Amino acid sequence: MNNGKPNWWSRPSSAPEAARIPAPPSSGDGDGDFPLPAPHPPTTPPAQAPEPAGTDLRAAGPVGADARAAEAEAEAETTGTGTGTGPQAPEPVAAGSPDPAPSVVLTKGEPRDPAPEEVPHVQDPAPAPAPQAQPLHAPDEYRTPPYGEPGPWAPAPPVQRPPAPVPPHRQGPVPPHPQGPAPWTQYDPWGVGGPALPPPPAKRSRKGLAVAGALVFALITGVIGGGIGAYVERNGGLTTVELPQSDAKDTGRAPESVAGIAASALPGVVTLHVRGGGSSGTGTGFVLDTKGHILTNNHVVDGARSSADISVTFSSGETARAKLVGKDTGYDLAVVQVTGVSGLKPLPLGNSDGVRVGDPVVAIGAPFDLSNTVTSGIISAKERPITAGGEKGDGSDVSYVDALQTDAPINPGNSGGPLLDSKARVIGINSAIRAAGGSGGDGEGGGASQPGSIGLGFAIPINQGKRVAEELINTGKATHPVIGVSLDMQYSGDGARVGQKGKDGTASVTPGGPAAKAGLRPGDVITKVDGQRVHNGEELIVKIRAHRPGDRLELTLERDGKELTKTLTLGSSQGT
């Protein structure tokens, strides 16, 4: 550096070589870069002295003949027309002709604008050329970068000035470079000049964009993270839990299963709603035939006074009015009939004599008005003598049943419903339950208490129910088998004792009745019926009513400490 300006490296050159370098035009404002006077070519070339570093070889144009000779010689050297041993012979220049156009020196590969025209001057006669030193090699056509390092005779490059915008290229002389500094343009090593490009746009600050991006990213991440956390907490994971499940089409059931029995029997089971006598109740029944006859318990329909008081609802939801066909208090059975109903499905009837303790059973009913309720259990006992009813107090409403005992849950509302065996056949009519903590009475009845099931339910055997239902349908009345005696219901001993006197003071043994014909007397104690032990008068009545009128019975009795056996044929009485 020299006074703040860069020093350009160059090889020392001889005075003639330096003289051949044309001087750049002056800007005219006195701010040229180190102007030096042009050397005069001596006759004998002096010893070359090394140039000081940073010296600009350009000089202001000489005045006079010597200067013009130096310029001519430099132009001849540049264009290849000078004398000496150059590659081409010089062409003569006519006297009075204008000077050739100044040459253009390239700096760092960028074309330089031609120097402004110099003031024409009178051509003086050129002196005889002095002997010139031969160059070491042919002049470099380009002499400056970007085509290599500077040659041995490369002058220090002139100061680069930004070229002024020029119009598109056209034929004709190139206009002179305007005086004064011009705006800088984008560097183009091949162009001669052109319109100035707009300055590059100012770069926006990236710090603000980075901060905004970080805030947006944090917000989005927080929202997504919160949503994922809530989903995981609610569902227990990121994946949906799907549990294995069997095919829903697998609806087949064995006919002897509870589901198979229920599916077969439910269309034939109905729910009855009865109003009358200032009360209402709910019970169950089942279809006996396609004529619309339905069997149920007497205590279910006992309060009805007309057909308008009985409503029947089928398992399909269809409802109809029913009329009372007949009822019997002693057997606690009744038959009602619906009309105008199609598609009735009667339930098949089984045989209660073939039932064994432990057989599986299914009970269907409407406990607490919950229609189509199915429960299951077994036959826990059979030939269980029970009495139900007796709300009137005179004994006229007492039912005597030689019942089938079951542990299938039976509750209020199950009364009159079917008790089915494993083949969906009716083997009993659910009628009574044993209430826990009660007074020992049986049956649901119509009392204020509504006890629940404790696993002791009782059903009328279907063999007895079939006979009574047939009689009610055919005659409207049922017959009861009798032996023709009046029993002492206050006897506390084991067995059933024949009373001394009958009701209203009549004879305790009906004259001409079955017992009289068999030889029974007042005071005899009957202990067995067909070999089955009886412990009181109620059990004797139950065992007798378990048979039909006309059946033969064998009675075992005690008389004066002796055991006797008597055979008789059952008589018949009209039921109420």
C-alpha positions as CSV (number, residue, x, y, z in Angstrom):
1,M,0.0,0.0,0.0
2,N,1.1,3.5,-0.9
3,N,-0.9,6.4,0.4
4,G,-3.9,4.1,0.7
5,K,-3.7,2.8,-2.8
6,P,-2.9,-0.8,-3.8
7,N,0.5,-1.6,-5.4
8,W,0.3,-3.7,-8.5
9,W,3.1,-6.1,-9.3
10,S,4.8,-5.7,-12.7
11,R,8.0,-6.7,-14.3
12,P,10.4,-3.8,-15.2
13,S,10.3,-2.9,-18.8
14,S,12.5,-0.9,-21.1
15,A,11.9,2.7,-21.9
16,P,10.7,1.9,-25.4
17,E,8.3,-0.7,-24.1
18,A,6.9,1.7,-21.6
19,A,6.6,4.3,-24.3
20,R,4.5,2.0,-26.4
21,I,1.8,1.8,-23.7
22,P,-0.8,4.4,-24.5
23,A,-1.6,6.9,-21.8
24,P,-5.2,6.7,-20.5
25,P,-7.3,9.8,-20.8
26,S,-7.4,12.1,-18.0
27,S,-10.6,12.7,-16.2
28,G,-10.0,16.3,-16.3
29,D,-10.8,16.8,-12.6
30,G,-7.3,16.4,-11.4
31,D,-7.9,13.1,-9.6
32,G,-5.7,10.9,-11.9
33,D,-3.8,8.0,-10.3
34,F,-0.1,9.0,-10.0
35,P,0.4,10.9,-13.3
36,L,4.0,10.6,-14.5
37,P,5.6,12.3,-17.5
38,A,6.2,10.1,-20.5
39,P,9.8,9.2,-21.0
40,H,11.6,10.5,-24.2
41,P,13.1,7.6,-26.2
42,P,16.9,8.0,-26.1
43,T,19.1,7.2,-29.0
44,T,21.0,4.6,-27.1
45,P,18.7,2.6,-24.8
46,P,19.9,3.3,-21.2
47,A,20.2,0.7,-18.6
48,Q,16.8,-0.1,-17.3
49,A,16.2,0.7,-13.7
50,P,13.7,-1.2,-11.6
51,E,10.5,0.6,-11.1
52,P,9.5,1.4,-7.6
53,A,6.6,-0.6,-6.2
54,G,3.2,1.0,-6.8
55,T,4.5,3.3,-9.7
56,D,1.9,3.8,-12.4
57,L,3.6,3.5,-15.8
58,R,1.0,5.7,-17.4
59,A,1.9,9.3,-18.1
60,A,0.3,12.4,-19.4
61,G,0.5,12.7,-23.2
62,P,3.8,14.3,-24.3
63,V,3.9,17.6,-26.1
64,G,6.0,18.0,-29.2
65,A,7.6,15.8,-31.8
66,D,9.1,13.4,-29.3
67,A,5.8,12.7,-27.7
68,R,4.1,12.2,-31.1
69,A,6.9,9.9,-32.1
70,A,6.4,7.8,-28.9
71,E,2.7,7.6,-29.5
72,A,3.1,6.6,-33.0
73,E,5.6,4.0,-32.1
74,A,3.3,2.6,-29.3
75,E,0.4,2.5,-31.7
76,A,2.5,0.7,-34.2
77,E,3.5,-1.8,-31.6
78,T,-0.1,-2.4,-30.5
79,T,-1.5,-2.8,-34.0
80,G,1.4,-4.7,-35.4
81,T,2.3,-2.0,-38.0
82,G,5.5,-0.7,-36.5
83,T,8.9,-1.1,-38.0
84,G,11.5,-3.5,-36.9
85,T,11.2,-7.3,-36.7
86,G,7.4,-7.4,-35.8
87,P,5.2,-10.0,-37.5
88,Q,3.8,-7.4,-40.0
89,A,5.3,-4.6,-42.0
90,P,4.2,-1.1,-41.0
91,E,1.7,0.7,-43.1
92,P,2.6,4.3,-44.0
93,V,0.5,7.1,-42.6
94,A,-0.3,9.9,-44.9
95,A,0.6,13.4,-43.8
96,G,-2.2,15.4,-42.4
97,S,-4.3,12.3,-41.7
98,P,-5.9,12.0,-38.2
99,D,-4.3,9.9,-35.5
100,P,-5.5,6.3,-35.2
101,A,-8.1,5.5,-32.6
102,P,-6.7,4.9,-29.2
103,S,-6.5,1.3,-28.2
104,V,-8.4,-0.3,-25.3
105,V,-6.7,-1.9,-22.4
106,L,-8.6,-4.6,-20.5
107,T,-8.5,-4.8,-16.7
108,K,-9.2,-8.1,-14.9
109,G,-11.0,-9.4,-18.0
110,E,-13.5,-6.4,-18.2
111,P,-13.6,-4.3,-21.4
112,R,-12.7,-0.7,-20.9
113,D,-14.6,2.1,-22.6
114,P,-12.6,3.9,-25.2
115,A,-10.8,7.1,-24.1
116,P,-12.4,10.3,-25.2
117,E,-11.1,11.9,-28.4
118,E,-8.0,13.9,-28.1
119,V,-7.6,17.3,-29.6
120,P,-6.2,16.9,-33.2
121,H,-2.8,18.2,-33.7
122,V,-0.5,18.8,-36.7
123,Q,1.5,15.7,-37.8
124,D,5.1,16.5,-37.5
125,P,7.6,14.6,-39.7
126,A,8.6,11.4,-37.8
127,P,12.3,11.1,-37.1
128,A,14.2,8.1,-38.0
129,P,13.2,5.3,-35.7
130,A,15.8,4.3,-33.2
131,P,16.9,0.7,-32.9
132,Q,14.4,-1.2,-30.7
133,A,15.1,-4.0,-28.3
134,Q,13.5,-7.2,-29.4
135,P,10.8,-8.6,-27.0
136,L,11.4,-12.0,-25.5
137,H,8.2,-13.3,-27.1
138,A,5.3,-12.1,-29.1
139,P,3.0,-9.6,-27.5
140,D,0.1,-11.2,-25.5
141,E,-3.0,-10.4,-27.4
142,Y,-5.0,-9.9,-24.2
143,R,-2.2,-9.2,-21.7
144,T,-4.5,-9.0,-18.7
145,P,-6.6,-11.4,-16.6
146,P,-8.8,-13.4,-16.5
147,Y,-6.7,-15.3,-19.0
148,G,-3.7,-15.8,-16.8
149,E,-1.2,-14.0,-14.6
150,P,0.1,-10.7,-15.9
151,G,2.8,-11.1,-18.6
152,P,6.4,-9.8,-18.2
153,W,5.5,-6.5,-20.0
154,A,2.1,-6.1,-18.5
155,P,1.6,-2.5,-17.2
156,A,0.0,-1.7,-14.0
157,P,-3.7,-1.7,-14.7
158,P,-5.4,1.7,-14.8
159,V,-8.0,2.7,-12.2
160,Q,-11.3,1.0,-13.0
161,R,-14.2,3.3,-13.2
162,P,-17.8,2.2,-13.4
163,P,-19.1,2.5,-17.0
164,A,-22.1,4.5,-17.7
165,P,-25.2,2.8,-19.1
166,V,-25.1,2.5,-22.8
167,P,-27.9,1.8,-25.3
168,P,-28.1,-1.6,-27.1
169,H,-25.3,-2.3,-29.6
170,R,-25.6,-0.6,-32.9
171,Q,-23.5,0.0,-36.0
172,G,-21.3,3.0,-36.0
173,P,-18.6,4.5,-33.9
174,V,-18.7,3.9,-30.2
175,P,-19.6,7.1,-28.4
176,P,-16.9,8.5,-26.0
177,H,-17.1,7.7,-22.3
178,P,-18.8,10.5,-20.4
179,Q,-16.7,12.5,-18.0
180,G,-17.1,12.0,-14.4
181,P,-17.8,8.9,-12.2
182,A,-20.5,6.5,-13.2
183,P,-22.5,4.1,-11.0
184,W,-21.1,0.6,-10.5
185,T,-22.8,-2.3,-12.3
186,Q,-22.7,-6.0,-11.9
187,Y,-19.4,-7.4,-12.9
188,D,-19.5,-9.0,-16.4
189,P,-16.1,-10.1,-17.8
190,W,-17.5,-10.4,-21.3
191,G,-19.8,-7.4,-21.7
192,V,-18.8,-4.1,-23.1
193,G,-21.4,-2.3,-21.0
194,G,-25.1,-2.2,-20.6
195,P,-27.9,-0.9,-18.6
196,A,-27.3,-0.8,-14.9
197,L,-29.1,-3.6,-12.9
198,P,-31.2,-2.6,-9.9
199,P,-29.4,-3.0,-6.6
200,P,-30.2,-6.3,-4.8
201,P,-33.0,-6.1,-2.4
202,A,-32.1,-5.6,1.2
203,K,-32.2,-8.8,3.2
204,R,-34.8,-9.0,5.9
205,S,-33.7,-9.7,9.3
206,R,-33.9,-13.4,10.0
207,K,-33.9,-13.0,13.8
208,G,-37.6,-11.8,13.9
209,L,-38.7,-14.6,11.6
210,A,-36.9,-17.2,13.7
211,V,-38.5,-16.0,16.9
212,A,-42.0,-16.0,15.3
213,G,-41.4,-19.4,13.9
214,A,-40.3,-20.7,17.3
215,L,-43.5,-19.3,18.9
216,V,-45.8,-20.8,16.3
217,F,-44.0,-24.2,16.6
218,A,-44.3,-24.1,20.4
219,L,-48.0,-23.3,20.2
220,I,-48.8,-26.0,17.7
221,T,-46.7,-28.5,19.6
222,G,-48.6,-27.7,22.8
223,V,-52.0,-28.0,21.2
224,I,-51.1,-31.4,19.6
225,G,-49.4,-32.7,22.8
226,G,-52.5,-31.7,24.9
227,G,-54.8,-33.4,22.5
228,I,-52.7,-36.6,22.4
229,G,-52.5,-36.6,26.2
230,A,-56.2,-36.2,26.6
231,Y,-56.9,-39.0,24.1
232,V,-54.4,-41.3,25.8
233,E,-55.9,-40.6,29.3
234,R,-59.5,-41.2,28.0
235,N,-58.8,-44.3,25.9
236,G,-55.8,-45.8,27.7
237,G,-53.5,-45.6,24.7
238,L,-53.0,-44.4,21.2
239,T,-54.6,-47.4,19.6
240,T,-58.3,-48.4,19.6
241,V,-58.9,-51.5,21.7
242,E,-60.9,-54.2,19.9
243,L,-61.8,-57.2,21.9
244,P,-62.3,-60.6,20.3
245,Q,-65.9,-61.5,19.8
246,S,-67.7,-64.6,18.4
247,D,-69.9,-64.5,15.3
248,A,-73.3,-62.8,16.0
249,K,-74.9,-65.2,13.6
250,D,-74.3,-68.1,16.0
251,T,-77.8,-68.2,17.4
252,G,-78.5,-71.9,17.3
253,R,-79.5,-73.5,20.6
254,A,-80.1,-77.1,21.6
255,P,-83.9,-77.7,21.9
256,E,-83.5,-79.1,25.4
257,S,-81.5,-76.1,26.7
258,V,-83.3,-73.3,28.6
259,A,-82.9,-71.0,25.6
260,G,-84.3,-73.6,23.3
261,I,-87.2,-74.3,25.6
262,A,-88.0,-70.6,26.1
263,A,-87.8,-69.9,22.3
264,S,-90.3,-72.7,21.7
265,A,-92.8,-71.9,24.5
266,L,-92.9,-68.1,24.6
267,P,-95.3,-67.6,21.7
268,G,-97.9,-69.7,23.6
269,V,-97.6,-67.8,26.9
270,V,-99.8,-64.7,27.7
271,T,-100.0,-62.1,30.3
272,L,-103.4,-61.3,31.9
273,H,-104.5,-58.0,33.4
274,V,-107.7,-58.1,35.4
275,R,-109.8,-55.3,36.9
276,G,-112.9,-55.7,39.0
277,G,-114.2,-55.8,42.5
278,G,-112.3,-52.7,43.3
279,S,-108.9,-54.3,42.7
280,S,-106.6,-55.2,39.8
281,G,-104.0,-57.9,39.3
282,T,-101.6,-59.4,36.9
283,G,-101.1,-63.1,36.1
284,T,-100.0,-65.5,33.5
285,G,-101.7,-68.1,31.3
286,F,-100.9,-70.4,28.3
287,V,-102.8,-71.3,25.2
288,L,-104.6,-74.7,25.2
289,D,-105.9,-74.9,21.6
290,T,-106.4,-73.0,18.4
291,K,-109.9,-72.0,19.5
292,G,-108.4,-69.4,21.9
293,H,-108.9,-71.3,25.2
294,I,-106.3,-70.2,27.8
295,L,-105.7,-71.9,31.2
296,T,-104.8,-69.9,34.3
297,N,-105.3,-69.8,38.1
298,N,-108.7,-69.0,39.6
299,H,-107.3,-66.4,41.9
300,V,-106.0,-64.5,38.9
301,V,-109.4,-63.9,37.3
302,D,-111.6,-64.2,40.5
303,G,-112.2,-60.5,40.6
304,A,-113.5,-60.1,37.1
305,R,-117.2,-59.6,36.6
306,S,-117.4,-59.6,32.8
307,S,-115.3,-60.0,29.7
308,A,-114.5,-56.3,29.7
309,D,-112.4,-56.8,32.8
310,I,-109.9,-59.3,31.4
311,S,-107.2,-58.2,28.9
312,V,-104.8,-60.7,27.4
313,T,-101.4,-59.7,26.0
314,F,-99.4,-62.1,23.8
315,S,-95.6,-62.4,23.7
316,S,-95.7,-60.6,20.3
317,G,-97.3,-57.5,22.0
318,E,-100.8,-58.1,20.5
319,T,-103.6,-57.6,22.9
320,A,-107.2,-58.9,23.0
321,R,-110.2,-59.1,25.3
322,A,-111.0,-62.4,26.9
323,K,-114.2,-63.9,28.4
324,L,-114.4,-66.2,31.4
325,V,-115.4,-69.7,30.4
326,G,-115.3,-71.4,33.8
327,K,-113.5,-71.6,37.1
328,D,-113.1,-73.9,40.1
329,T,-112.1,-72.7,43.5
330,G,-111.1,-76.2,44.9
331,Y,-108.5,-76.7,42.2
332,D,-107.6,-73.0,41.8
333,L,-108.0,-73.3,38.0
334,A,-109.9,-71.2,35.4
335,V,-110.3,-71.0,31.6
336,V,-110.7,-67.8,29.6
337,Q,-111.1,-67.5,25.8
338,V,-110.1,-64.9,23.2
339,T,-111.7,-64.6,19.8
340,G,-110.6,-63.0,16.5
341,V,-106.9,-63.8,17.2
342,S,-105.0,-65.7,14.5
343,G,-101.7,-67.5,14.7
344,L,-102.3,-69.0,18.1
345,K,-99.6,-71.5,19.3
346,P,-100.9,-74.0,21.8
347,L,-98.4,-75.5,24.2
348,P,-98.0,-79.3,24.2
349,L,-99.1,-81.0,27.5
350,G,-96.8,-83.5,29.2
351,N,-97.6,-86.2,31.9
352,S,-97.0,-85.2,35.5
353,D,-97.1,-88.8,36.6
354,G,-93.8,-89.4,34.9
355,V,-92.0,-86.5,36.6
356,R,-89.1,-87.4,38.9
357,V,-87.4,-85.4,41.6
358,G,-84.4,-83.6,40.1
359,D,-85.8,-83.2,36.6
360,P,-84.9,-79.8,35.1
361,V,-87.8,-77.4,34.6
362,V,-88.4,-73.9,33.2
363,A,-91.0,-71.5,34.5
364,I,-92.4,-68.6,32.3
365,G,-94.5,-65.8,33.6
366,A,-94.8,-62.1,34.4
367,P,-93.5,-61.6,37.9
368,F,-94.3,-58.1,39.2
369,D,-95.8,-57.4,35.7
370,L,-92.5,-58.2,33.9
371,S,-93.9,-60.2,31.1
372,N,-92.1,-63.0,29.3
373,T,-89.7,-63.7,32.2
374,V,-88.0,-67.0,32.1
375,T,-86.5,-68.8,35.1
376,S,-85.2,-72.3,35.5
377,G,-84.7,-74.9,38.2
378,I,-85.5,-78.5,39.1
379,I,-88.4,-80.5,40.6
380,S,-87.4,-80.4,44.3
381,A,-90.3,-82.6,45.5
382,K,-93.6,-84.1,44.2
383,E,-97.0,-85.0,45.7
384,R,-96.6,-82.1,48.1
385,P,-100.0,-81.5,49.7
386,I,-100.7,-77.7,49.9
387,T,-103.7,-75.5,50.5
388,A,-104.1,-72.0,49.2
389,G,-106.6,-69.3,49.5
390,G,-109.0,-69.1,52.5
391,E,-109.4,-65.4,52.4
392,K,-113.2,-65.7,52.9
393,G,-112.8,-67.5,56.2
394,D,-115.5,-70.1,55.6
395,G,-113.2,-72.5,53.7
396,S,-115.2,-72.1,50.5
397,D,-112.2,-70.6,48.7
398,V,-109.6,-73.0,49.9
399,S,-107.7,-74.9,47.2
400,Y,-106.2,-78.3,47.8
401,V,-103.4,-79.2,45.6
402,D,-101.2,-82.3,45.4
403,A,-98.4,-80.1,44.0
404,L,-95.1,-80.4,42.3
405,Q,-92.5,-78.5,44.3
406,T,-89.8,-76.6,42.3
407,D,-86.9,-74.3,43.1
408,A,-87.4,-72.3,39.9
409,P,-87.9,-68.7,41.0
410,I,-91.7,-68.0,41.1
411,N,-93.0,-64.6,42.2
412,P,-96.3,-62.8,42.3
413,G,-97.4,-62.5,38.6
414,N,-96.1,-66.0,37.8
415,S,-99.5,-67.5,38.8
416,G,-101.1,-69.5,36.1
417,G,-98.0,-69.7,34.0
418,P,-96.6,-73.0,32.6
419,L,-93.9,-75.2,34.2
420,L,-92.1,-76.9,31.4
421,D,-90.0,-80.0,31.2
422,S,-86.8,-80.4,29.1
423,K,-88.9,-81.0,26.0
424,A,-90.9,-77.8,26.4
425,R,-94.0,-79.7,27.4
426,V,-96.3,-78.4,30.2
427,I,-96.1,-80.6,33.3
428,G,-97.6,-78.1,35.8
429,I,-99.4,-74.8,36.4
430,N,-97.5,-72.5,38.7
431,S,-99.8,-71.5,41.5
432,A,-98.3,-70.8,44.9
433,I,-95.1,-70.0,46.8
434,R,-94.0,-70.4,50.3
435,A,-93.3,-67.1,52.0
436,A,-90.5,-66.6,54.5
437,G,-91.6,-65.5,57.9
438,G,-95.3,-66.1,57.1
439,S,-97.9,-67.7,59.2
440,G,-97.5,-71.0,57.4
441,G,-100.0,-70.3,54.7
442,D,-99.3,-71.0,51.1
443,G,-100.1,-69.3,47.9
444,E,-99.8,-65.8,46.5
445,G,-103.4,-65.1,47.0
446,G,-104.6,-61.5,47.0
447,G,-103.3,-60.5,50.4
448,A,-101.6,-57.2,51.2
449,S,-98.2,-58.8,51.4
450,Q,-96.2,-59.5,48.3
451,P,-93.5,-62.0,49.3
452,G,-90.7,-62.9,47.0
453,S,-89.4,-66.3,46.0
454,I,-87.4,-68.3,48.5
455,G,-87.0,-71.2,46.2
456,L,-90.2,-73.0,47.3
457,G,-92.7,-72.8,44.5
458,F,-95.7,-75.1,43.9
459,A,-97.4,-76.1,40.7
460,I,-100.6,-78.0,40.0
461,P,-99.8,-81.2,38.2
462,I,-100.9,-81.0,34.6
463,N,-102.8,-84.3,34.8
464,Q,-105.1,-82.7,37.3
465,G,-105.2,-79.4,35.4
466,K,-106.0,-81.2,32.1
467,R,-109.1,-82.9,33.6
468,V,-110.4,-79.8,35.2
469,A,-109.8,-77.6,32.1
470,E,-111.7,-80.1,29.9
471,E,-114.6,-80.0,32.3
472,L,-114.6,-76.2,32.4
473,I,-114.5,-75.9,28.6
474,N,-117.2,-78.6,28.1
475,T,-119.6,-77.8,31.0
476,G,-118.4,-74.7,32.7
477,K,-118.1,-76.6,35.9
478,A,-115.6,-79.1,37.4
479,T,-116.4,-82.2,39.4
480,H,-114.5,-83.2,42.6
481,P,-113.9,-86.8,43.7
482,V,-115.3,-87.6,47.1
483,I,-115.5,-90.5,49.6
484,G,-118.6,-89.3,51.4
485,V,-117.4,-88.5,54.9
486,S,-117.0,-85.4,57.1
487,L,-113.5,-85.0,58.7
488,D,-112.6,-83.7,62.1
489,M,-110.3,-80.8,61.1
490,Q,-109.4,-80.2,64.8
491,Y,-107.9,-83.6,65.3
492,S,-104.2,-83.2,66.3
493,G,-103.2,-86.8,66.1
494,D,-101.4,-88.5,63.2
495,G,-103.8,-89.1,60.4
496,A,-107.3,-87.9,59.3
497,R,-110.1,-88.8,61.7
498,V,-113.8,-89.2,60.6
499,G,-116.0,-86.8,62.6
500,Q,-118.7,-87.9,65.0
501,K,-121.2,-85.6,63.3
502,G,-121.3,-83.8,60.0
503,K,-122.0,-80.2,59.1
504,D,-125.3,-78.8,60.5
505,G,-125.6,-81.9,62.7
506,T,-126.0,-84.4,59.9
507,A,-124.3,-87.8,59.9
508,S,-120.5,-87.7,59.4
509,V,-120.7,-90.7,57.0
510,T,-123.0,-90.0,54.1
511,P,-125.6,-92.8,53.8
512,G,-125.2,-94.8,50.6
513,G,-121.9,-93.0,49.8
514,P,-118.6,-94.6,48.9
515,A,-117.3,-94.6,52.5
516,A,-120.6,-96.1,53.8
517,K,-120.4,-98.8,51.2
518,A,-116.8,-99.6,52.2
519,G,-117.7,-99.9,55.9
520,L,-116.1,-96.8,57.4
521,R,-117.5,-95.6,60.7
522,P,-117.3,-92.3,62.7
523,G,-114.1,-92.1,64.7
524,D,-112.0,-94.2,62.2
525,V,-108.5,-92.7,61.7
526,I,-107.4,-92.9,58.0
527,T,-103.5,-93.2,57.9
528,K,-102.8,-94.1,54.3
529,V,-104.2,-93.7,50.8
530,D,-103.0,-96.2,48.3
531,G,-100.1,-96.9,50.7
532,Q,-99.0,-93.2,51.0
533,R,-99.0,-91.7,54.5
534,V,-101.3,-88.9,55.4
535,H,-100.9,-86.8,58.6
536,N,-104.0,-84.7,58.7
537,G,-107.4,-84.1,57.1
538,E,-106.0,-81.6,54.5
539,E,-103.6,-84.1,53.2
540,L,-106.4,-86.7,52.8
541,I,-108.4,-84.2,50.8
542,V,-105.4,-83.5,48.6
543,K,-104.8,-87.1,47.9
544,I,-108.4,-87.8,47.1
545,R,-108.7,-84.8,44.7
546,A,-105.6,-85.9,42.9
547,H,-107.8,-88.7,41.4
548,R,-110.8,-88.7,39.2
549,P,-114.3,-89.6,40.2
550,G,-114.8,-93.3,39.8
551,D,-111.2,-94.2,40.6
552,R,-110.7,-97.0,43.2
553,L,-108.8,-96.3,46.3
554,E,-107.4,-98.4,49.1
555,L,-107.6,-96.8,52.5
556,T,-105.7,-97.9,55.6
557,L,-107.3,-97.0,58.9
558,E,-107.1,-97.6,62.6
559,R,-110.1,-98.7,64.7
560,D,-109.9,-99.4,68.4
561,G,-106.2,-100.0,68.1
562,K,-106.4,-102.2,65.1
563,E,-105.3,-101.5,61.5
564,L,-107.9,-102.2,58.8
565,T,-107.8,-101.9,55.0
566,K,-110.9,-100.7,53.1
567,T,-111.4,-100.4,49.3
568,L,-113.8,-97.9,47.8
569,T,-114.8,-96.2,44.5
570,L,-114.7,-92.5,44.5
571,G,-117.8,-90.5,44.0
572,S,-118.4,-87.1,42.5
573,S,-119.5,-83.7,43.6
574,Q,-120.1,-80.4,41.8
575,G,-117.4,-77.9,42.3
576,T,-117.8,-74.2,42.9
